[in-house]
Amino acid sequence: MTSLHDEVSAYFAQSSGPEEAASLYRRLLSDARVMSLGDAWLVSGFDEILTVIGSTAASVDPAVTGALEPLAAVPTLSSALGLALPMRDGADHRRLRQLADLMCTPSRVAAAQQAAADVIDVVVPATASSGRFDVVGDLTHPVAVAVCSSMLGLGPSERGMVSSWATTFRDQLESLGQSAPDSARLETVVGDVMAFVVELCIARDRSDGDDLLSDLMAAQRSGLLSFEEVAAFVLMVFLNGLETLSTGLSLAVWHLLQRPEHLQHLAVAPRSAEVVFDECLRLSSPIRATARSLTDHVDVGGHRLPSGAMVVLFYAAANRDPLRFAEPDRLDPTRVPGRHLAFGAGAHACAGNALALAAGGLVLERVARRCRSLRTEVTASSANWGGAASYVALRSLPVTYSAVPLRRSHQAAG
C-alpha cells in the first residue's frame, strides 16, 4: 500500500482533478491532520490551519520563508513579488491591505458584474448556431480579463495584451526550474509586463480617473505607498488575481456539469448563484495550498512545530474537513457561505473575495439561464488538468448546449 507521505508527494507533483484527490483528503483528515514531511510540516485540519494562521509566529515574509528562492533566476518577478501584498507582514501588510480593500467598493463590484455579463452576451450569440464552446478559452478566461481590466480602467486593446501575457506567464511559471531557457523566457515576459504596468501608472498619475489604479496612484502621491508597490500590486492583479478567478469559475462550471440538477435549479432560482459559486469554491479551491514559516514554535494538533519550520497549509483538504462540514464531499447550495478557506483566512484573506463572488455568481446564473442542456464529454480522467504545486486548473472544458433566446432569459430573470 502506498504510504501517506508518498501520496502527498505525488499529489503536489502532478495536476489532477479535485475528486481524484478526495481519498487523500479523507486519509489525512482521519489519520494525519498535522504531519511531518521531513523538511516541512503539512497541516490539513481546518481548525489546525486556523491555529497556524492566527499565530503571530507564522510569517509570509520572503526573507523568512524563502518563498522567492525558486524565482532567483527571474529577478524582475522576484523583486516585484517581494513588494506585493501577499508577501508582506505586520504594519506593511496592514497599510497595503487597507488600500487593497478599494477593489471591492460597491461601484467596482457592480462594474465587475457588468464586465462578466458583457462577455457572456458575446459568447452565447456567437456560439448559438454551433451549440458548443470551450468554458475556459471562450468564457472564464475572457471574463477574468474583463473583470480585472474593468477594475484597472483598461481599454479593449490593452485587454488583449493582458490576456496574452497572463497565458504566457502561467505556462512559463508551470515549467519554471526545468531549464535556464524557461527562466529566461519568463524574465522576458515579466519585464514586458512591468514596462507596461509602469506606463499605466505614469498615465494614471496624470488623470482623475475613477478606476482602482488612479486611486492607488493618488495614494502614492500622498505618501501611503511607493511607486514600486503600486506596480507590484498591478502585477499581482494581472498574474495572480486573473488566473485564480478564471480557475475558480472553470472549476465551478465543472462541478455543476457533474451535478446538472443544480444547474437546472439556478435557471429558476438565479439569486442563489453566488452561494452556489461559493460552495463550488469550497469543493475546489483554486489555491490548494499555501505556506508560512515560523519565527517561533507553534503548538497545533498535539504537535510542537519548531521555530524556523516551513508549514504547508493544505486548504483543499481542510475544505473537506468533516469536523467542519457535514457531508463534505457533497455540493450543498444551502450551506452557510464564506466559512471555507478558498479565499484564505485571517489577515491574509483575499482582498478581492467580494468582487470574485459577485462576478462568479453572475456567470453561473447567466450560463444556467441561457445555456439549456449544458453538458460535456470530458471526464475527470480525460480532463486537461494543469497547474503547479500550489494550485490546479482546467486548461480546457468543451461543452455543448442549446441556446435560450435572450428575450426569454430576461423574462426568466424577472
C-alpha positions in Angstrom: 0.0 0.0 0.0 1.3 3.5 -0.9 2.4 5.4 2.2 0.6 8.6 3.0 3.8 10.5 2.6 4.2 9.2 -0.9 0.6 10.0 -1.7 1.1 13.6 -0.6 4.3 13.9 -2.6 2.6 12.6 -5.7 -0.3 14.9 -5.2 1.8 18.0 -5.2 3.9 16.8 -8.1 1.1 16.4 -10.5 -2.1 18.1 -11.7 -5.3 16.2 -11.1 -9.0 16.9 -10.5 -10.4 17.6 -7.1 -12.4 14.4 -6.9 -9.4 12.2 -7.6 -7.8 13.6 -4.5 -10.8 13.1 -2.2 -9.5 9.9 -0.8 -6.2 11.6 0.1 -8.1 14.3 1.9 -10.0 11.8 3.9 -6.9 9.9 4.9 -5.1 13.0 6.1 -8.1 14.3 7.9 -8.6 11.0 9.6 -5.1 9.9 10.4 -2.7 12.9 10.0 -4.3 16.3 10.4 -0.8 17.6 11.2 2.0 15.6 9.5 5.8 15.9 9.2 7.1 15.8 5.7 10.7 15.8 6.8 11.7 19.2 5.5 8.3 20.8 6.3 5.0 20.2 8.1 1.7 19.6 6.4 -1.4 20.9 8.2 -4.7 19.7 6.7 -7.3 20.1 9.5 -9.5 23.1 9.3 -9.1 24.3 12.9 -5.4 23.4 12.9 -4.9 25.7 9.9 -6.7 28.5 11.7 -4.4 28.0 14.7 -1.3 28.4 12.4 -2.8 31.4 10.6 -3.7 33.1 13.8 -0.3 32.8 15.3 2.0 35.8 15.4 4.9 33.4 14.7 3.5 32.5 11.2 5.2 34.7 8.6 4.7 35.2 4.8 7.8 37.4 4.5 10.0 36.0 1.7 13.1 36.9 3.8 11.8 34.5 6.4 10.1 31.9 4.2 12.5 31.8 1.3 9.4 31.8 -0.9 11.1 33.7 -3.7 14.2 31.5 -3.8 12.9 29.4 -6.8 12.5 32.8 -8.7 16.1 33.8 -8.2 16.6 33.3 -12.0 13.7 35.6 -12.7 14.9 38.8 -10.8 12.2 41.2 -12.1 9.4 38.9 -10.9 11.2 38.2 -7.6 11.7 41.9 -6.8 8.1 42.8 -7.6 6.5 39.9 -5.7 8.6 40.8 -2.7 6.8 44.1 -2.5 3.3 42.6 -3.1 0.6 42.4 -0.5 0.6 38.6 -0.1 4.3 38.7 0.8 4.1 41.4 3.5 3.7 41.1 7.2 2.9 43.4 10.1 2.5 47.2 9.6 3.4 47.0 5.9 0.7 44.4 5.3 -1.9 46.4 7.2 -1.0 49.6 5.2 -1.3 47.8 1.8 -4.4 45.8 2.8 -6.3 49.0 3.6 -5.7 50.2 0.0 -6.4 46.8 -1.5 -9.9 46.9 0.0 -10.6 49.6 -2.6 -11.1 46.7 -5.0 -14.5 45.8 -3.5 -16.3 49.1 -3.4 -20.0 48.7 -4.4 -19.4 50.5 -7.7 -16.4 48.2 -8.6 -18.4 45.1 -7.7 -21.2 46.3 -9.9 -18.7 47.1 -12.7 -17.2 43.6 -12.4 -20.6 42.0 -12.8 -21.3 44.1 -15.8 -17.9 43.2 -17.4 -18.7 39.5 -16.8 -22.2 39.9 -18.3 -20.8 41.6 -21.4 -18.6 38.6 -22.1 -21.5 36.2 -21.8 -23.6 38.4 -24.1 -20.9 38.0 -26.7 -20.1 34.3 -26.2 -23.7 32.9 -26.3 -24.9 34.6 -29.5 -21.5 33.8 -31.2 -21.8 30.1 -30.4 -25.5 29.6 -30.5 -25.6 28.1 -34.0 -22.9 25.5 -33.3 -24.1 24.9 -29.8 -20.6 24.5 -28.4 -17.9 26.5 -26.8 -14.9 26.0 -24.5 -15.6 27.1 -21.0 -12.0 28.1 -20.3 -10.9 29.7 -23.6 -14.2 31.3 -24.6 -15.8 32.2 -21.2 -13.9 32.1 -17.9 -10.5 33.4 -19.1 -12.2 36.3 -21.0 -14.4 37.0 -18.0 -11.4 37.2 -15.7 -9.6 39.5 -18.1 -12.6 41.7 -18.4 -13.2 42.0 -14.7 -9.5 42.8 -13.9 -9.3 45.2 -16.8 -12.5 47.0 -15.7 -11.2 47.4 -12.2 -8.0 49.0 -13.6 -9.7 51.0 -16.3 -8.1 49.3 -19.3 -9.3 49.6 -22.8 -10.1 46.8 -25.4 -6.6 46.9 -27.0 -4.9 46.8 -23.6 -7.1 43.8 -22.5 -5.8 41.8 -25.4 -2.2 42.3 -24.3 -3.1 41.4 -20.7 -4.8 38.2 -21.8 -1.8 37.1 -23.9 0.7 37.9 -21.1 -1.4 36.2 -18.4 -1.5 33.0 -20.5 2.2 33.1 -21.4 3.1 33.8 -17.8 1.1 30.9 -16.5 2.6 28.5 -18.9 6.1 29.6 -18.2 5.6 29.6 -14.5 4.4 26.0 -14.6 7.6 24.9 -16.3 9.8 27.1 -14.1 13.0 25.4 -12.9 13.0 22.9 -15.7 15.7 24.8 -17.7 17.6 28.0 -17.8 15.8 29.0 -21.1 12.4 28.6 -19.3 13.6 31.1 -16.6 15.0 33.4 -19.3 11.7 33.4 -21.2 9.7 34.1 -18.0 12.0 37.0 -17.2 11.4 38.5 -20.6 7.6 38.2 -20.2 7.6 39.7 -16.8 9.9 42.5 -18.0 7.4 43.4 -20.8 4.5 43.3 -18.3 6.3 45.5 -15.8 7.2 48.0 -18.5 3.5 48.1 -19.5 2.5 48.5 -15.8 4.9 51.4 -15.3 3.4 53.2 -18.3 -0.1 52.6 -16.9 0.9 54.0 -13.6 2.5 57.1 -15.1 -0.6 57.7 -17.2 -2.9 57.4 -14.3 -0.8 59.8 -12.3 -1.8 62.5 -14.7 -5.5 61.7 -14.7 -8.5 62.0 -12.5 -10.0 58.6 -13.3 -12.3 56.6 -11.0 -10.6 53.3 -11.5 -8.5 51.4 -8.9 -5.2 52.3 -10.4 -6.0 56.0 -10.3 -6.9 55.6 -6.6 -3.6 53.8 -5.9 -1.6 56.5 -7.7 -3.4 59.1 -5.6 -2.4 57.2 -2.5 1.2 57.1 -3.8 1.2 60.9 -4.3 0.1 61.1 -0.6 3.0 59.0 0.5 0.9 56.0 1.6 2.8 53.6 -0.7 5.7 53.7 -3.1 5.5 53.7 -6.9 7.1 50.3 -6.8 4.4 49.0 -4.5 1.7 50.2 -6.9 3.4 48.5 -9.8 3.7 45.3 -7.8 0.0 45.4 -6.9 -1.0 45.7 -10.5 1.3 42.9 -11.5 -0.4 40.7 -8.9 -3.8 41.5 -10.3 -2.6 40.6 -13.8 -0.7 37.5 -13.0 -2.4 36.1 -9.9 -5.9 37.6 -9.5 -6.7 36.9 -13.1 -5.7 33.3 -13.0 -7.4 32.4 -9.7 -10.7 34.0 -10.9 -10.6 32.1 -14.2 -9.7 28.9 -12.5 -12.4 29.3 -9.8 -15.0 29.9 -12.5 -13.9 27.0 -14.6 -13.9 24.6 -11.7 -17.4 25.8 -10.6 -18.8 25.1 -14.0 -17.1 21.7 -13.9 -18.8 20.8 -10.6 -22.2 21.9 -11.9 -21.7 19.8 -15.1 -21.3 16.8 -12.8 -24.5 17.8 -10.9 -26.9 19.1 -13.6 -29.8 19.3 -11.1 -28.0 22.3 -9.6 -27.7 24.0 -13.0 -31.4 23.4 -13.5 -32.1 24.9 -10.1 -30.0 28.0 -10.9 -32.0 28.6 -14.1 -35.2 29.2 -12.0 -33.6 30.5 -8.8 -30.8 32.8 -10.1 -30.5 34.6 -6.7 -28.8 31.6 -5.3 -26.0 31.7 -7.8 -23.4 33.5 -5.6 -24.0 31.0 -2.8 -23.6 28.1 -5.3 -20.4 29.6 -6.6 -19.1 29.9 -3.0 -19.9 26.3 -2.4 -18.1 25.2 -5.6 -15.0 27.1 -4.4 -15.1 25.2 -1.2 -15.1 21.9 -3.1 -12.3 23.1 -5.4 -10.2 26.0 -4.1 -8.1 27.4 -7.0 -5.3 27.7 -4.5 -5.0 24.3 -3.0 -2.2 25.1 -0.5 -0.1 28.0 0.7 2.8 28.2 3.2 4.0 30.0 6.3 7.4 30.0 8.0 7.6 30.0 11.8 9.6 32.6 13.7 8.8 30.8 17.0 7.4 27.4 17.8 3.6 26.8 17.5 1.7 24.0 19.2 -1.0 22.6 17.0 -2.9 19.3 16.9 -0.8 17.7 19.5 2.5 18.6 17.7 5.0 21.3 18.5 6.1 22.8 15.2 9.6 24.3 15.8 10.8 27.8 15.1 12.2 28.0 11.6 9.8 25.3 10.3 8.1 25.7 6.9 4.4 24.9 7.3 2.2 23.9 4.3 -1.4 24.8 4.8 -3.5 22.4 2.8 -6.6 24.4 2.1 -8.0 21.9 -0.4 -8.1 19.2 2.3 -9.4 21.5 5.0 -12.3 22.5 2.9 -13.4 18.8 3.0 -12.9 18.5 6.8 -15.9 16.5 8.3 -15.4 18.2 11.6 -16.2 21.5 9.9 -18.6 20.5 7.1 -21.4 17.9 7.2 -21.1 15.6 4.2 -18.1 17.5 3.0 -17.8 15.9 -0.5 -21.4 16.9 -1.4 -22.2 20.1 -3.2 -24.8 21.7 -0.9 -26.1 25.0 -2.1 -27.8 25.6 1.2 -24.5 25.8 3.2 -23.7 29.0 5.0 -21.4 30.7 2.6 -17.9 32.1 3.4 -16.9 29.5 6.1 -14.2 27.8 4.0 -10.6 28.6 3.1 -10.8 29.1 -0.6 -10.1 32.8 0.0 -7.7 32.1 2.9 -8.4 33.4 6.4 -7.2 35.9 8.9 -5.1 38.9 7.9 -4.1 37.4 4.6 -7.6 36.5 3.4 -8.2 37.5 -0.2 -8.9 41.2 -0.5 -10.9 40.7 -3.7 -13.3 38.0 -2.4 -16.5 40.1 -2.6 -15.7 41.1 -6.2 -14.9 37.5 -7.2 -18.1 36.1 -5.7 -20.2 38.7 -7.4 -18.7 38.1 -10.8 -18.7 34.3 -10.3 -22.3 34.3 -9.3 -23.3 36.4 -12.2 -21.5 34.0 -14.6 -23.2 30.9 -13.2 -26.6 32.5 -13.2 -26.3 33.6 -16.8 -24.9 30.3 -18.0 -27.7 28.4 -16.2 -30.4 30.6 -17.8 -29.0 30.9 -21.3 -27.4 27.6 -22.0 -30.1 24.8 -21.8 -28.9 21.2 -21.6 -25.3 22.2 -20.9 -23.1 19.1 -21.0 -19.6 17.8 -21.6 -18.0 14.6 -22.8 -14.9 15.3 -20.7 -14.4 13.1 -17.6 -12.2 13.6 -14.6 -9.6 11.3 -16.0 -9.7 12.8 -19.5 -9.8 16.4 -18.5 -6.9 18.7 -19.4 -5.7 19.5 -15.9 -2.8 21.9 -15.4 -1.3 23.9 -12.6 1.6 23.7 -10.2 2.2 22.6 -6.7 0.1 25.3 -5.1 -2.9 25.3 -7.5 -4.8 23.2 -10.0 -6.7 24.4 -13.0 -8.6 23.2 -16.1 -6.9 24.2 -19.3 -9.9 23.5 -21.5 -13.5 22.3 -21.0 -15.5 21.9 -24.2 -19.3 21.9 -23.7 -22.4 21.6 -25.9 -25.7 23.3 -25.2 -28.9 24.7 -26.7 -29.2 28.5 -26.5 -32.1 30.1 -24.8 -33.2 33.3 -26.6 -32.1 36.4 -24.8 -35.7 37.7 -24.5 -36.8 34.5 -22.7 -33.8 34.6 -20.4 -34.7 38.1 -19.4 -38.2 37.1 -18.7 -37.0 34.2 -16.5 -34.9 36.6 -14.5 -37.9 38.6 -13.7 
